[in-house]
């Protein structure tokens, strides 16, 4: 029996000491564990590291700086010798703060227990005064249900309710503090109760209280550390959405074969104050499997609302320029060109010192970044000189066969014709990345000296590779296309169905009206099997053509969300997509023709 009592006492002692430790962790002042380092990705996620010194209270270090990490990404640590991190927990605690009074109700609460004279309105301009000791305003906690609509919830009109409602609302239950709408005045003989809304004036005897004690429920992250005698150095890292960087280039021609390329970064911070932190800007496409799933330690059901800079262009229209820019930068599109065998020219000691590589991700570094929550900042990352050459590209997309046009509405036919009408020979500059670090995908302003030439997109370019940067339409390099049907064979049987084989011959004619020779690249894509004596012919899958960058102008017409609706189901079973390419130099005043043939089947 004695052993049972002893064990019971020890168990109670252990339980009470643990409960005491918890309560002490809650009562302890929350230490600040500042951000020391961030690694920022272009998709809006950032790996954030907090670290600082703190004095454990009963083994616990508690902070009110609770992040909203992606599931499975929060890791805590201690770097104090001999110390060991035992546990990390998140919870809520009530915190009382003194705040200035901003309403009559708060003023009455701040002066409870004092002698006051209340002026009470009786209506029709009449008032009366009540003097006595001001009582506390009664209050209690009530459980309230609240509907929360996660990001992506859609509205629909409910005919039975007669209003718009959201799909799949989430219900949460919260404790809410409710205060009475009246206040009591204690006199010598009785207590009078007055509605707060009827009080027209308050006169306080003595010093007036102008600060009210507000109780707020806050989140808390607590780290349990053992083996530490005094202060310990603790920290934690996590991945969270809310900080991103947006690259932008300035390309200045400094000669016929030289350009200066400078890269600037715009950092958008919507989640936390940064003070003299070490910053890494990542070039590459990260793979975060749980990026849309919050960790339970966030103590939230849904991600906090961020600005539009952290979301794709879906809400703005699939064809919007914002959406295309976002998708292009997130996809990290690569430029495929000749790769030099050598290491390339040095990028400069300053650039090398601030750059590094981890596996397939490249990092630009910047020390001492200070940026408050809600602020944005732009700064230069590097400036290099690179070699370049002028090229002229004519990219002709695939046209639906004549027989297919009846499947498209008149509006879609006009859209298609408008897009195809805009296809012109484009003057580009081919820039050689001579540095030891890559170019990341981003918009580029192009200058010739101090004169603006235009703006386009630099795609991801590895060290030693080339990237083609469009400048403008080449008005002095005239191009025209002509096609004619040269044969049609009927009653061809394929797998039990009867088809007609249509043969087409095409000619591309280009004349150079410039005073210097031009380097010319031509690409013609065709719905059918092509052949050409002078050009290089390749066959591709129609889905590859759908995703090809040259087909961007088809988005919203017959490519895109309605792509399948305009094509018979049998079409791609008997036809292919071909691509014919030519590369040549055109002297001043010269004219050249480029011929090809192709055939397709139609049922």
C-alpha positions as CSV (number, residue, x, y, z in Angstrom):
1,X,0.0,0.0,0.0
2,X,2.9,2.3,0.9
3,X,4.5,1.6,-2.5
4,X,1.2,2.4,-4.2
5,X,0.9,5.7,-2.3
6,X,4.5,6.6,-3.1
7,X,4.1,5.8,-6.8
8,X,0.9,7.9,-6.8
9,X,2.6,10.9,-5.3
10,X,5.5,10.6,-7.7
11,X,3.1,10.4,-10.6
12,X,1.2,13.4,-9.4
13,X,4.5,15.3,-8.9
14,X,5.6,14.4,-12.4
15,X,2.2,15.4,-13.9
16,X,2.1,18.7,-11.9
17,X,5.7,19.5,-12.8
18,X,5.0,18.9,-16.5
19,X,1.8,21.0,-16.3
20,X,3.7,23.7,-14.4
21,X,6.4,23.6,-17.2
22,X,3.6,24.1,-19.8
23,X,2.1,26.9,-17.8
24,X,5.4,28.6,-17.3
25,X,6.1,28.3,-21.0
26,X,2.9,30.0,-21.6
27,X,3.6,32.7,-19.0
28,X,7.2,33.3,-20.2
29,X,7.8,36.4,-22.3
30,X,8.0,35.4,-25.9
31,X,11.6,35.8,-27.1
32,X,12.3,37.1,-30.6
33,X,14.0,34.6,-32.9
34,X,14.8,36.9,-35.8
35,X,15.1,35.8,-39.4
36,X,18.7,35.1,-40.3
37,X,18.6,33.7,-43.8
38,X,16.0,33.2,-46.6
39,X,16.1,31.3,-49.8
40,X,13.6,32.7,-52.3
41,X,12.0,30.9,-55.2
42,X,10.3,32.6,-58.2
43,X,7.1,30.7,-57.6
44,X,6.5,32.6,-54.3
45,X,7.9,30.1,-51.8
46,X,10.7,30.8,-49.5
47,X,12.8,28.7,-47.1
48,X,13.1,30.9,-44.0
49,X,15.6,30.3,-41.1
50,X,15.0,31.9,-37.6
51,X,17.7,31.7,-35.0
52,X,18.4,33.4,-31.7
53,X,19.4,33.1,-28.0
54,X,16.8,32.6,-25.3
55,X,16.5,31.5,-21.6
56,X,14.4,28.4,-21.2
57,X,11.6,28.5,-18.6
58,X,11.3,25.0,-17.2
59,X,13.0,23.7,-20.3
60,X,10.7,25.5,-22.8
61,X,11.4,28.4,-25.2
62,X,8.2,29.9,-26.4
63,X,7.7,32.4,-29.2
64,X,4.7,34.1,-30.7
65,X,6.3,34.2,-34.1
66,X,4.3,31.2,-35.5
67,X,4.9,30.5,-39.2
68,X,2.4,29.0,-41.7
69,X,4.7,26.3,-43.1
70,X,4.1,23.9,-45.9
71,X,3.3,20.4,-44.6
72,X,6.5,18.5,-43.7
73,X,8.9,21.4,-44.0
74,X,9.3,22.8,-40.4
75,X,12.4,21.7,-38.6
76,X,13.7,23.0,-35.2
77,X,17.2,22.8,-33.9
78,X,19.6,23.9,-31.2
79,X,23.2,24.8,-31.8
80,X,24.2,25.0,-28.1
81,X,26.8,22.4,-27.1
82,X,25.3,19.7,-24.9
83,X,21.7,20.8,-25.4
84,X,19.1,18.6,-27.1
85,X,15.9,19.5,-28.7
86,X,13.1,17.3,-27.3
87,X,9.9,18.5,-28.8
88,X,8.2,21.2,-30.8
89,X,4.6,22.1,-30.1
90,X,2.1,24.8,-31.2
91,X,-0.9,26.1,-29.4
92,X,-2.9,29.1,-28.3
93,X,-2.5,31.4,-25.3
94,X,-4.4,34.4,-24.1
95,X,-2.3,37.6,-23.9
96,X,-3.4,40.8,-22.2
97,X,-2.3,44.2,-23.5
98,X,-3.0,47.8,-22.6
99,X,-4.3,49.7,-25.5
100,X,-5.7,53.3,-25.9
101,X,-9.5,53.7,-25.5
102,X,-11.2,54.4,-28.8
103,X,-14.9,54.0,-27.8
104,X,-17.2,54.9,-24.9
105,X,-17.5,51.3,-23.9
106,X,-13.7,51.0,-23.6
107,X,-13.5,54.3,-21.6
108,X,-16.1,52.9,-19.1
109,X,-14.1,49.7,-18.7
110,X,-10.8,51.7,-18.2
111,X,-12.4,53.6,-15.3
112,X,-14.3,50.8,-13.5
113,X,-14.2,51.3,-9.7
114,X,-13.9,55.1,-9.9
115,X,-16.4,57.8,-8.8
116,X,-18.2,59.1,-11.9
117,X,-21.1,61.2,-13.0
118,X,-23.0,59.8,-16.0
119,X,-25.2,62.0,-18.1
120,X,-28.0,59.8,-19.5
121,X,-30.3,60.8,-22.4
122,X,-34.0,60.4,-21.7
123,X,-35.3,61.4,-25.1
124,X,-36.9,64.6,-26.5
125,X,-33.8,66.5,-25.4
126,X,-34.1,65.6,-21.7
127,X,-31.3,64.2,-19.6
128,X,-30.5,63.2,-16.1
129,X,-27.3,62.6,-14.1
130,X,-26.4,59.6,-12.0
131,X,-23.4,59.7,-9.7
132,X,-21.7,56.7,-8.0
133,X,-19.0,54.1,-8.4
134,X,-18.7,52.7,-11.9
135,X,-19.0,48.9,-12.0
136,X,-17.3,46.5,-14.3
137,X,-19.1,45.7,-17.6
138,X,-20.2,42.0,-17.4
139,X,-18.6,39.7,-20.0
140,X,-18.6,36.0,-20.9
141,X,-17.1,33.7,-23.6
142,X,-19.5,32.1,-26.0
143,X,-18.9,29.4,-28.7
144,X,-19.6,30.6,-32.2
145,X,-19.7,28.8,-35.5
146,X,-18.2,30.6,-38.4
147,X,-18.1,29.7,-42.1
148,X,-14.8,30.0,-43.8
149,X,-14.4,29.9,-47.6
150,X,-11.0,28.6,-48.7
151,X,-9.1,30.1,-51.7
152,X,-10.6,28.8,-54.9
153,X,-14.2,28.5,-53.6
154,X,-16.7,29.4,-56.3
155,X,-20.0,31.1,-56.1
156,X,-23.2,29.9,-57.7
157,X,-26.8,31.2,-57.5
158,X,-29.1,29.2,-55.3
159,X,-32.7,29.6,-56.6
160,X,-34.2,28.3,-53.4
161,X,-32.3,30.7,-51.2
162,X,-32.5,33.5,-53.7
163,X,-28.9,34.5,-53.3
164,X,-25.3,33.6,-54.3
165,X,-23.6,31.0,-52.1
166,X,-20.2,29.5,-52.0
167,X,-19.3,25.8,-52.7
168,X,-18.0,23.7,-49.8
169,X,-17.8,26.2,-47.0
170,X,-15.7,25.1,-44.0
171,X,-17.2,25.5,-40.5
172,X,-15.0,26.5,-37.6
173,X,-15.9,26.9,-33.9
174,X,-14.3,29.8,-32.0
175,X,-14.7,31.2,-28.5
176,X,-15.8,34.8,-28.7
177,X,-15.8,37.3,-25.8
178,X,-19.2,39.0,-25.5
179,X,-19.7,42.1,-23.3
180,X,-23.0,43.4,-21.9
181,X,-24.6,46.4,-23.5
182,X,-25.2,48.0,-20.1
183,X,-23.1,49.3,-17.1
184,X,-23.9,49.6,-13.4
185,X,-23.5,52.6,-11.1
186,X,-23.2,51.8,-7.3
187,X,-24.8,54.4,-5.1
188,X,-25.1,54.4,-1.3
189,X,-28.6,52.9,-1.4
190,X,-28.8,50.9,-4.7
191,X,-27.2,50.0,-8.0
192,X,-28.5,51.6,-11.2
193,X,-28.1,50.0,-14.6
194,X,-27.8,52.2,-17.8
195,X,-27.7,51.2,-21.5
196,X,-24.3,52.3,-22.8
197,X,-25.9,53.6,-26.0
198,X,-28.0,56.1,-23.8
199,X,-25.0,57.6,-22.1
200,X,-24.4,61.1,-23.4
201,X,-21.4,62.1,-21.2
202,X,-19.0,60.8,-18.5
203,X,-17.3,62.8,-15.8
204,X,-14.6,61.0,-13.8
205,X,-13.5,62.1,-10.4
206,X,-9.7,62.2,-10.1
207,X,-7.3,60.8,-12.7
208,X,-9.1,59.5,-15.8
209,X,-8.0,56.1,-17.1
210,X,-7.4,56.2,-20.9
211,X,-5.9,52.7,-21.3
212,X,-8.0,49.5,-21.4
213,X,-6.8,46.0,-20.9
214,X,-7.6,43.8,-23.9
215,X,-7.4,40.1,-23.9
216,X,-6.3,38.6,-27.2
217,X,-5.9,35.0,-28.2
218,X,-2.6,34.4,-29.9
219,X,-0.6,31.5,-31.4
220,X,2.5,30.2,-29.8
221,X,5.4,27.9,-30.9
222,X,7.3,26.3,-28.1
223,X,10.5,24.3,-28.2
224,X,11.5,22.0,-25.4
225,X,15.3,21.9,-24.8
226,X,17.1,19.6,-22.3
227,X,20.7,19.6,-21.1
228,X,21.2,23.4,-21.1
229,X,22.4,25.2,-18.0
230,X,21.7,28.8,-19.2
231,X,20.9,30.5,-22.4
232,X,20.5,28.3,-25.5
233,X,20.8,29.1,-29.1
234,X,17.7,27.7,-30.9
235,X,16.1,28.1,-34.3
236,X,13.8,26.6,-36.8
237,X,13.4,26.5,-40.6
238,X,10.3,26.1,-42.8
239,X,9.0,26.6,-46.3
240,X,6.2,29.1,-46.7
241,X,4.4,30.9,-49.5
242,X,4.6,34.7,-49.4
243,X,8.0,35.9,-50.6
244,X,9.0,35.7,-54.3
245,X,11.5,37.4,-56.6
246,X,10.8,38.6,-60.1
247,X,13.7,38.9,-62.5
248,X,14.0,41.7,-65.1
249,X,16.8,42.4,-67.6
250,X,18.2,45.5,-69.3
251,X,19.9,44.7,-72.6
252,X,21.9,47.6,-74.1
253,X,23.7,47.2,-77.5
254,X,27.2,48.7,-77.2
255,X,28.2,47.8,-80.8
256,X,27.3,45.5,-83.6
257,X,28.5,42.3,-81.8
258,X,28.4,43.4,-78.1
259,X,25.6,43.9,-75.6
260,X,25.6,44.7,-71.9
261,X,23.2,42.5,-70.0
262,X,22.1,43.5,-66.5
263,X,19.8,41.5,-64.3
264,X,17.7,43.1,-61.5
265,X,15.6,41.3,-58.9
266,X,12.3,42.6,-57.5
267,X,11.6,41.0,-54.1
268,X,8.0,40.9,-52.9
269,X,7.5,40.3,-49.2
270,X,4.1,39.6,-47.8
271,X,4.7,37.5,-44.7
272,X,7.5,38.7,-42.3
273,X,9.8,41.5,-41.4
274,X,13.4,41.0,-42.7
275,X,16.3,42.8,-41.0
276,X,19.8,42.5,-42.4
277,X,19.2,38.9,-43.5
278,X,21.3,36.7,-45.9
279,X,19.2,36.3,-49.0
280,X,19.5,33.6,-51.7
281,X,17.6,34.0,-55.0
282,X,17.1,30.6,-56.7
283,X,17.3,30.0,-60.5
284,X,15.5,26.8,-61.3
285,X,12.2,25.0,-60.9
286,X,11.6,23.6,-57.4
287,X,9.4,20.6,-56.8
288,X,7.3,21.0,-53.6
289,X,4.8,18.2,-53.5
290,X,2.8,19.6,-50.5
291,X,3.0,23.3,-51.5
292,X,-0.7,23.8,-51.2
293,X,-1.1,21.9,-47.9
294,X,-0.5,23.7,-44.6
295,X,1.3,22.0,-41.7
296,X,-0.9,21.4,-38.6
297,X,1.6,23.5,-36.6
298,X,0.4,26.5,-38.5
299,X,-2.8,26.4,-36.3
300,X,-4.8,27.5,-39.3
301,X,-7.1,25.7,-41.7
302,X,-6.2,27.8,-44.7
303,X,-3.3,29.8,-46.1
304,X,-3.5,33.5,-45.3
305,X,-4.6,35.7,-48.2
306,X,-1.7,37.1,-50.2
307,X,-1.4,39.6,-53.0
308,X,-2.0,38.7,-56.6
309,X,1.8,38.5,-57.2
310,X,1.7,35.0,-55.6
311,X,-0.9,33.4,-57.9
312,X,-1.1,32.5,-61.6
313,X,-3.1,34.3,-64.1
314,X,-6.1,32.0,-63.9
315,X,-8.3,34.5,-62.2
316,X,-7.4,37.1,-64.8
317,X,-8.2,35.2,-67.9
318,X,-6.2,32.4,-69.4
319,X,-5.0,34.5,-72.3
320,X,-4.0,37.5,-70.3
321,X,-0.5,38.8,-70.5
322,X,-0.1,38.5,-66.7
323,X,-0.9,34.8,-66.9
324,X,1.5,34.2,-69.8
325,X,4.3,36.1,-68.0
326,X,3.8,34.1,-64.8
327,X,3.6,30.8,-66.6
328,X,6.7,31.5,-68.7
329,X,8.8,32.5,-65.7
330,X,7.6,29.5,-63.6
331,X,8.2,27.0,-66.4
332,X,11.9,28.1,-66.6
333,X,11.8,27.6,-70.4
334,X,15.2,26.8,-71.8
335,X,16.9,28.2,-74.9
336,X,18.3,25.4,-77.0
337,X,21.3,26.4,-79.1
338,X,25.0,25.6,-79.5
339,X,26.8,24.9,-76.3
340,X,30.4,26.0,-76.1
341,X,33.0,23.4,-75.0
342,X,35.0,25.9,-73.1
343,X,34.2,27.4,-69.7
344,X,33.4,30.8,-71.1
345,X,34.6,34.2,-70.1
346,X,34.8,35.2,-66.5
347,X,31.7,36.8,-65.1
348,X,33.7,39.1,-62.8
349,X,34.8,38.6,-59.3
350,X,31.8,40.4,-57.8
351,X,29.3,38.2,-59.6
352,X,31.3,35.0,-58.8
353,X,31.3,35.9,-55.1
354,X,27.5,36.3,-55.0
355,X,26.7,33.2,-57.0
356,X,26.6,29.5,-56.4
357,X,25.1,26.2,-57.5
358,X,23.4,23.4,-55.6
359,X,22.7,20.4,-57.8
360,X,20.4,21.7,-60.6
361,X,19.5,25.0,-58.8
362,X,21.6,28.1,-59.2
363,X,21.6,30.7,-56.4
364,X,22.4,34.4,-56.5
365,X,23.3,35.8,-53.0
366,X,22.8,39.2,-51.4
367,X,23.8,39.9,-47.8
368,X,22.1,42.5,-45.5
369,X,18.6,42.5,-47.1
370,X,16.1,44.6,-45.0
371,X,12.5,44.5,-46.1
372,X,9.4,44.9,-43.9
373,X,6.3,42.9,-44.4
374,X,4.3,44.5,-47.3
375,X,7.3,46.2,-48.8
376,X,8.9,45.5,-52.2
377,X,12.5,46.2,-53.3
378,X,14.5,46.2,-56.5
379,X,18.2,45.8,-56.7
380,X,20.8,44.8,-59.4
381,X,22.3,41.3,-59.3
382,X,24.9,41.5,-62.0
383,X,25.9,43.3,-65.2
384,X,28.0,41.6,-67.8
385,X,29.2,42.2,-71.4
386,X,28.2,39.4,-73.9
387,X,28.7,38.8,-77.6
388,X,25.7,38.8,-79.9
389,X,24.7,38.7,-83.6
390,X,21.6,39.8,-85.5
391,X,19.3,37.1,-86.9
392,X,16.0,37.2,-88.7
393,X,13.4,34.5,-88.1
394,X,10.2,33.7,-89.9
395,X,8.1,31.2,-88.0
396,X,5.0,30.0,-89.9
397,X,2.5,28.0,-87.8
398,X,0.4,25.2,-89.1
399,X,-2.9,26.1,-90.8
400,X,-5.9,23.8,-90.5
401,X,-6.7,22.2,-93.9
402,X,-9.3,23.8,-95.9
403,X,-11.8,21.0,-95.2
404,X,-11.4,21.5,-91.5
405,X,-12.4,25.2,-91.5
406,X,-16.1,24.3,-91.7
407,X,-15.7,22.8,-88.2
408,X,-14.8,26.2,-86.8
409,X,-17.3,29.0,-86.0
410,X,-17.0,32.3,-88.0
411,X,-15.6,34.1,-84.9
412,X,-12.9,31.5,-84.4
413,X,-12.0,31.7,-88.1
414,X,-11.6,35.5,-87.8
415,X,-9.4,35.0,-84.7
416,X,-7.3,32.5,-86.5
417,X,-6.9,34.8,-89.6
418,X,-6.0,37.7,-87.4
419,X,-3.3,35.8,-85.6
420,X,-1.8,34.4,-88.9
421,X,-1.9,37.8,-90.5
422,X,0.5,39.0,-87.8
423,X,3.2,36.5,-88.6
424,X,6.2,38.4,-90.0
425,X,9.9,38.1,-90.2
426,X,11.2,39.0,-86.7
427,X,14.5,40.7,-86.1
428,X,16.2,39.1,-83.1
429,X,19.6,39.4,-81.4
430,X,21.2,36.1,-80.5
431,X,23.1,36.6,-77.2
432,X,25.9,34.3,-76.2
433,X,25.9,33.7,-72.4
434,X,29.7,34.0,-71.9
435,X,29.4,34.1,-68.1
436,X,29.8,31.2,-65.6
437,X,26.2,31.5,-64.4
438,X,22.8,31.1,-66.2
439,X,20.2,33.6,-67.3
440,X,16.9,33.0,-65.6
441,X,13.6,33.5,-67.5
442,X,12.4,37.1,-67.2
443,X,11.3,40.1,-69.2
444,X,14.0,42.2,-70.9
445,X,14.0,45.9,-72.0
446,X,16.1,46.3,-75.1
447,X,18.1,49.5,-75.8
448,X,20.4,50.8,-78.6
449,X,22.4,53.2,-76.6
450,X,19.8,55.4,-74.9
451,X,17.0,54.6,-77.4
452,X,14.4,52.0,-76.5
453,X,13.9,49.2,-79.1
454,X,11.3,47.2,-77.3
455,X,10.7,44.5,-74.7
456,X,10.5,40.7,-74.8
457,X,11.4,37.6,-72.8
458,X,14.8,36.1,-72.1
459,X,14.3,32.4,-71.5
460,X,16.5,30.3,-69.3
461,X,20.0,30.1,-70.8
462,X,22.8,27.9,-69.4
463,X,26.4,29.2,-69.3
464,X,27.9,28.9,-72.8
465,X,24.5,28.7,-74.5
466,X,22.7,31.1,-76.8
467,X,19.3,32.9,-76.4
468,X,17.3,34.6,-79.1
469,X,15.8,37.9,-77.9
470,X,13.1,39.3,-80.3
471,X,13.3,43.0,-81.0
472,X,10.7,43.9,-83.6
473,X,9.2,43.0,-87.0
474,X,11.7,43.3,-89.8
475,X,9.9,45.7,-92.2
476,X,12.8,45.7,-94.7
477,X,12.8,41.9,-95.1
478,X,9.7,41.2,-97.1
479,X,8.2,37.7,-97.0
480,X,5.2,36.1,-98.6
481,X,3.7,32.6,-98.7
482,X,1.8,30.8,-101.5
483,X,0.3,27.4,-101.6
484,X,-1.7,25.5,-104.2
485,X,-3.3,22.0,-104.4
486,X,-1.5,19.9,-106.9
487,X,-3.4,16.6,-106.6
488,X,-6.3,14.8,-104.9
489,X,-6.8,11.1,-104.9
490,X,-10.2,9.7,-103.8
491,X,-11.4,6.4,-102.5
492,X,-8.3,5.4,-100.5
493,X,-9.2,2.7,-98.0
494,X,-7.6,2.9,-94.5
495,X,-8.7,0.4,-91.9
496,X,-12.1,0.1,-93.5
497,X,-12.8,3.8,-94.0
498,X,-12.6,5.8,-97.3
499,X,-10.3,8.8,-97.4
500,X,-9.2,11.4,-100.0
501,X,-5.5,12.2,-100.1
502,X,-4.8,15.9,-100.7
503,X,-1.3,17.0,-102.1
504,X,-0.2,20.6,-101.6
505,X,2.8,22.5,-102.9
506,X,4.0,25.7,-101.1
507,X,6.6,28.4,-101.8
508,X,8.1,30.9,-99.4
509,X,9.6,34.0,-100.9
510,X,11.8,36.4,-99.1
511,X,13.5,39.6,-100.4
512,X,16.1,41.6,-98.5
513,X,15.7,45.4,-98.9
514,X,18.3,46.2,-96.2
515,X,21.7,47.6,-97.0
516,X,23.5,44.7,-95.3
517,X,23.2,40.9,-95.5
518,X,20.9,39.1,-93.1
519,X,21.2,35.7,-91.4
520,X,17.8,34.1,-92.0
521,X,16.0,31.2,-90.1
522,X,12.7,29.9,-91.5
523,X,10.4,27.4,-89.9
524,X,7.2,26.1,-91.5
525,X,4.9,23.8,-89.5
526,X,2.3,21.8,-91.4
527,X,-0.6,19.5,-90.6
528,X,0.4,16.6,-92.8
529,X,3.4,14.7,-94.1
530,X,6.0,17.1,-95.6
531,X,9.0,16.8,-98.0
532,X,11.5,19.4,-99.2
533,X,14.7,19.2,-101.2
534,X,16.3,22.3,-99.6
535,X,14.9,22.2,-96.1
536,X,15.3,19.9,-93.1
537,X,12.1,17.9,-92.4
538,X,11.2,16.5,-89.0
539,X,8.0,14.8,-87.9
540,X,6.4,15.6,-84.5
541,X,3.4,14.6,-82.5
542,X,0.5,17.0,-82.6
543,X,0.6,17.4,-78.8
544,X,4.2,18.6,-79.2
545,X,3.0,21.2,-81.6
546,X,0.3,22.3,-79.2
547,X,2.9,23.0,-76.5
548,X,5.4,24.6,-78.8
549,X,6.3,28.2,-78.0
550,X,5.7,29.2,-81.6
551,X,2.0,28.3,-81.2
552,X,1.4,30.8,-78.4
553,X,-0.8,33.0,-80.6
554,X,-3.2,30.1,-81.1
555,X,-4.1,30.3,-77.4
556,X,-7.8,31.2,-77.2
557,X,-8.5,30.3,-80.8
558,X,-8.5,26.7,-81.9
559,X,-5.7,25.8,-79.6
560,X,-6.3,26.0,-75.9
561,X,-9.4,24.9,-73.9
562,X,-11.5,24.3,-77.1
563,X,-8.7,22.6,-79.1
564,X,-10.5,19.2,-79.3
565,X,-13.9,20.5,-80.2
566,X,-12.9,21.6,-83.8
567,X,-11.2,18.3,-84.9
568,X,-12.8,15.0,-85.9
569,X,-11.8,12.1,-83.7
570,X,-10.2,10.2,-86.7
571,X,-8.0,13.0,-87.9
572,X,-4.8,12.3,-85.9
573,X,-5.1,8.6,-86.6
574,X,-4.1,9.1,-90.3
575,X,-2.2,12.4,-90.2
576,X,0.9,13.8,-88.6
577,X,2.5,17.1,-88.0
578,X,5.7,18.1,-90.0
579,X,8.2,20.8,-89.6
580,X,10.4,22.2,-92.4
581,X,13.4,24.4,-91.5
582,X,15.8,26.5,-93.6
583,X,18.9,28.5,-92.6
584,X,20.6,30.8,-95.1
585,X,22.2,34.2,-95.6
586,X,20.4,36.8,-97.8
587,X,22.6,39.4,-99.4
588,X,21.3,43.1,-99.9
589,X,18.7,43.2,-102.6
590,X,18.6,39.4,-103.0
591,X,15.5,37.3,-103.2
592,X,15.1,33.6,-102.5
593,X,12.4,31.0,-102.7
594,X,12.0,28.0,-100.4
595,X,9.8,25.2,-101.7
596,X,8.1,22.3,-99.9
597,X,5.3,19.8,-100.4
598,X,3.0,18.0,-98.0
599,X,0.0,15.7,-98.1
600,X,-2.8,14.8,-95.7
601,X,-5.8,12.5,-95.6
602,X,-9.4,13.6,-95.2
603,X,-12.5,11.5,-94.6
